């Protein structure tokens, strides 16, 4: 009679992947990699270790130790993967990362994904093949589950080869993370407008599949609900994370909702376009007729006319903290550095008319 376990236990190791072991053990890819490959400095709890080792034995998984030992001969290159090198948000993060890397005699290699999840995966594979020492993922996570799972598998392989990965923004609990206060910032912006007497507040948001957009919008909506004025569906307009995207979205929003007295724009680049659209396309005075709040406080925000009220995030500090986490292997658990948000009042906001 056949062994009933033979249905789930392969006769050989060919084709058995680390992902299969992780799934069988009920753990993340990163945890399975740390147990079986000894990657990273963090240790794994005994109970998780036993589960992973049992799953590996069940599936007859065998890692390629010589290949991994060769791969661990890393270079002094740190990869920085961003969405758009022309976006001042990522420029500020890159400046902080490069300054910190220079102090440690590391070279930063920047790659732009143009918000295509497939390119992020491709760049990570290329950096792994080039034996980069570490990678900083600075672009927003996505709601695309399949793309997120593929990226997690590639990160696990990169760490198995001795590399380090740090994320700026939320990419899951298994990775070292520099977290931006996106929800808090969205709430601060709404409450600041509320204190100025605004009760009809609209939102210009970026692409809905980006987690950064969702978190900022969630923070704004929570604040509105807390103040007793939930945002109606038609008070939110989306567009590309570009100047033209912000301009077009702001014009659509105010044409549909001319009663709005304030607009929160979830990106400073979009906010620059929104100011132009409200002024030039609709003839609305800012802030006399409509107040505008941006998000990020990129360097040009203070130079717009009127100067942009915005939610300030410590972008350069985020790049610096990411490099610090890459170079500091201490700690048994994934680490998280939370950076604050601050509402900076400038000339684009004023008390609500009337």
C-alpha positions in Angstrom: 0.0 0.0 0.0 1.4 3.4 -0.9 2.6 5.7 1.8 -0.2 8.4 2.1 2.5 11.1 2.6 4.0 10.3 -0.8 1.4 12.6 -2.4 2.9 15.7 -0.8 6.5 14.6 -0.6 8.5 14.9 -3.8 10.8 12.1 -4.8 13.6 14.6 -5.6 14.5 18.2 -4.9 14.3 19.5 -8.5 11.8 22.3 -8.8 11.2 22.7 -5.0 11.5 26.4 -4.3 12.0 28.4 -1.2 8.5 29.8 -1.7 7.0 26.3 -1.5 8.9 25.7 1.8 7.6 29.0 3.2 4.1 28.2 2.2 4.2 24.7 3.7 5.6 26.1 7.0 3.1 29.0 7.1 5.9 31.6 7.3 7.1 34.5 5.1 9.8 34.0 2.5 12.2 36.2 4.5 11.8 33.9 7.5 12.3 30.8 5.5 15.4 32.3 3.9 16.9 33.3 7.3 16.4 29.7 8.6 17.7 27.8 5.6 20.3 30.2 4.2 21.5 31.9 7.3 20.9 35.2 5.6 20.8 38.5 7.4 21.8 39.2 11.0 18.4 38.6 12.6 17.6 35.3 14.3 14.4 33.4 14.1 12.4 32.1 17.0 12.8 28.4 17.8 9.2 27.5 17.0 9.4 29.1 13.6 12.7 27.5 13.0 11.3 24.1 13.7 8.4 24.6 11.3 10.7 25.8 8.5 13.1 22.9 8.9 10.3 20.4 9.1 8.8 21.8 5.9 12.2 21.7 4.1 12.7 18.1 5.2 9.1 17.2 4.1 9.7 18.7 0.7 13.3 17.6 0.5 14.5 21.1 -0.2 18.2 21.5 -0.5 19.8 25.0 -0.9 22.8 25.5 -3.2 25.4 26.5 -0.6 28.4 27.0 -2.9 26.4 29.3 -5.2 25.2 31.3 -2.2 28.7 31.6 -0.7 29.9 33.0 -4.1 26.9 35.4 -4.2 27.7 36.8 -0.7 30.9 38.3 -2.1 29.1 41.7 -2.4 30.3 45.0 -3.8 30.1 48.5 -2.3 27.1 49.4 -4.4 23.7 50.3 -2.9 20.8 50.3 -5.2 18.1 53.0 -4.8 14.9 52.1 -6.6 12.5 55.0 -7.0 9.4 55.8 -9.1 10.6 58.9 -11.0 14.0 60.6 -10.8 12.4 63.8 -12.0 10.1 63.9 -9.0 11.5 66.2 -6.2 10.1 63.8 -3.6 12.5 61.1 -4.7 15.3 63.6 -5.4 15.2 64.7 -1.7 15.3 61.0 -0.5 18.2 60.3 -2.9 20.1 63.3 -1.6 19.9 62.0 2.0 20.8 58.5 1.0 23.8 59.5 -1.1 25.1 61.8 1.6 24.9 59.0 4.2 26.4 56.5 1.7 29.3 58.7 0.9 30.3 58.9 4.5 30.6 55.1 4.4 32.4 55.0 1.0 29.4 53.4 -0.7 28.2 54.2 -4.2 24.5 54.7 -4.8 23.0 53.4 -8.1 19.6 54.9 -8.8 16.9 53.2 -11.0 13.5 54.6 -11.9 10.5 52.3 -12.3 8.0 54.9 -13.7 5.5 53.2 -11.3 5.7 49.9 -13.2 5.9 47.0 -10.6 7.5 44.8 -13.1 10.4 47.1 -13.5 11.0 47.2 -9.8 11.3 43.4 -9.8 13.6 43.5 -12.8 15.9 46.1 -11.2 16.1 44.1 -8.0 17.1 41.0 -10.0 19.8 43.0 -11.8 21.2 44.4 -8.6 21.3 40.9 -7.1 23.1 39.6 -10.2 25.7 42.4 -9.8 26.1 41.5 -6.1 25.0 44.9 -4.8 25.5 45.2 -1.1 22.0 46.5 -0.4 18.9 47.9 -1.9 16.6 50.7 -0.8 13.0 50.5 -2.1 11.8 54.1 -2.0 8.7 53.8 -4.2 5.3 53.2 -2.9 3.9 49.7 -2.5 1.0 48.6 -4.6 -2.3 46.9 -4.2 -1.4 44.4 -6.9 -1.1 41.2 -4.8 0.6 39.1 -7.5 3.3 41.8 -8.0 3.8 42.1 -4.3 4.3 38.3 -3.9 6.8 38.2 -6.7 8.8 41.0 -5.2 8.7 39.3 -1.8 10.2 36.2 -3.4 13.0 38.2 -5.1 13.8 40.1 -1.8 14.1 36.7 0.0 16.5 35.6 -2.7 18.5 38.8 -2.4 18.8 38.4 1.3 19.7 34.8 1.0 22.7 35.9 -1.0 23.8 38.1 1.8 22.2 41.4 0.7 20.1 43.8 2.8 16.9 45.4 1.8 15.3 48.5 3.5 11.9 50.0 2.4 10.9 53.6 2.7 7.2 53.2 3.1 5.1 50.2 4.2 6.0 46.9 2.3 5.1 44.4 5.0 6.2 43.5 8.5 9.2 41.3 7.6 11.4 44.1 6.3 13.4 46.9 7.8 11.3 50.0 7.2 11.5 53.8 7.3 7.9 54.7 7.7 6.4 58.0 6.6 3.5 59.5 8.6 1.1 59.5 5.6 -2.1 58.8 7.5 -1.1 61.3 10.2 -0.2 63.9 7.6 -3.6 63.6 5.8 -5.3 64.1 9.1 -3.2 67.1 10.0 -4.1 68.7 6.7 -7.8 68.3 7.1 -7.8 69.5 10.7 -5.7 72.6 9.7 -8.3 73.5 7.1 -11.1 72.8 9.5 -9.6 75.2 12.0 -9.6 77.9 9.3 -13.4 77.4 9.0 -13.5 75.2 5.9 -16.4 72.7 6.0 -16.5 71.7 2.3 -13.1 70.1 1.6 -12.2 68.2 -1.5 -9.3 65.9 -2.3 -7.1 65.6 -5.4 -5.4 62.1 -5.1 -2.9 60.2 -7.1 -3.2 56.7 -8.6 -5.5 54.6 -6.4 -3.3 51.4 -6.7 -0.4 53.1 -4.8 -0.4 52.4 -1.0 1.0 55.9 -0.3 -2.1 57.4 -1.9 -4.4 55.1 0.0 -2.8 55.9 3.3 -2.9 59.7 2.8 -6.5 59.6 1.6 -7.4 57.3 4.5 -5.9 59.7 7.0 -7.9 62.6 5.5 -11.1 60.7 5.5 -10.7 59.5 9.1 -10.1 63.1 10.2 -13.2 64.3 8.3 -15.3 61.5 9.9 -14.0 62.5 13.3 -15.0 66.1 12.6 -18.5 65.1 11.5 -18.0 65.8 7.8 -17.2 62.6 5.9 -16.0 63.2 2.3 -18.6 62.5 -0.3 -17.5 60.3 -3.2 -17.7 63.2 -5.6 -15.4 65.3 -3.4 -12.4 63.1 -4.4 -10.8 63.3 -7.9 -7.8 61.2 -9.0 -5.0 61.9 -11.5 -1.4 61.0 -12.3 1.3 62.0 -9.8 2.4 64.8 -12.2 1.9 68.5 -12.5 -0.5 68.0 -15.4 -2.3 65.3 -13.6 -2.9 67.5 -10.7 -4.1 70.4 -12.8 -6.6 68.3 -14.7 -7.9 66.6 -11.6 -8.3 69.9 -9.7 -10.3 71.5 -12.6 -12.6 68.4 -12.8 -13.1 68.5 -9.1 -14.1 72.2 -8.9 -16.3 72.0 -12.0 -18.2 69.1 -10.4 -18.2 70.7 -6.9 -18.0 74.5 -7.2 -19.2 74.7 -3.5 -15.8 73.5 -2.2 -13.8 76.0 -0.3 -10.6 74.0 0.1 -8.7 71.3 -1.7 -6.1 68.9 -0.2 -3.7 67.7 -3.0 -1.8 64.5 -2.0 1.4 65.5 -3.7 3.2 68.8 -4.1 3.9 68.3 -7.8 0.2 67.8 -8.4 -0.5 70.8 -6.1 1.6 73.0 -8.4 -0.6 72.0 -11.3 -3.7 72.4 -9.2 -2.8 76.0 -8.4 -2.3 76.8 -12.1 -5.6 75.1 -13.0 -7.7 76.9 -10.4 -6.1 80.2 -11.4 -5.8 80.0 -15.2 -8.5 77.5 -16.2 -11.3 78.4 -13.7 -10.4 81.9 -12.7 -10.5 81.1 -9.0 -8.4 83.1 -6.6 -6.2 81.1 -4.2 -6.6 81.4 -1.2 -9.4 84.0 -1.3 -11.9 81.7 -3.1 -10.2 78.3 -2.6 -7.5 77.2 -0.2 -5.0 74.6 -1.3 -2.9 72.2 0.8 -0.1 70.0 -0.7 1.8 67.1 0.6 5.6 66.4 1.1 7.1 69.9 1.2 9.5 69.5 -1.6 12.0 72.3 -2.1 10.0 74.4 -4.6 6.8 74.4 -2.5 7.8 77.6 -0.8 8.6 79.3 -4.1 5.1 78.8 -5.7 2.8 81.8 -5.9 1.1 81.7 -3.6 3.6 79.8 -1.4 2.1 76.3 -0.8 0.8 75.2 2.5 1.8 71.6 2.7 2.4 68.6 4.9 6.1 68.4 5.5 7.8 65.0 5.5 11.5 64.7 6.4 12.5 63.3 3.0 16.3 63.6 3.2 16.2 62.1 6.7 14.3 59.2 5.3 17.2 58.5 2.9 19.7 58.8 5.6 17.8 56.5 8.0 17.5 53.9 5.3 21.3 53.8 4.8 21.8 53.6 8.5 19.5 50.6 8.8 21.3 48.9 5.9 24.7 49.3 7.7 23.5 48.4 11.2 22.8 44.6 11.4 21.8 44.6 15.0 18.5 43.3 16.2 16.7 40.0 16.0 13.4 41.4 14.5 12.7 43.6 11.5 13.1 47.3 12.6 10.9 50.2 11.9 11.8 53.9 12.1 8.8 56.2 12.2 9.3 59.7 10.9 6.8 62.5 11.7 4.7 64.7 9.5 4.2 68.5 10.1 1.7 70.9 8.6 3.5 74.0 7.3 1.2 77.0 6.8 1.9 79.3 3.9 0.1 81.6 1.6 -2.2 79.1 -0.2 -4.5 78.8 2.7 -6.7 81.4 4.4 -9.9 81.4 6.5 -13.0 80.2 4.6 -14.8 83.1 3.0 -18.0 84.1 4.9 
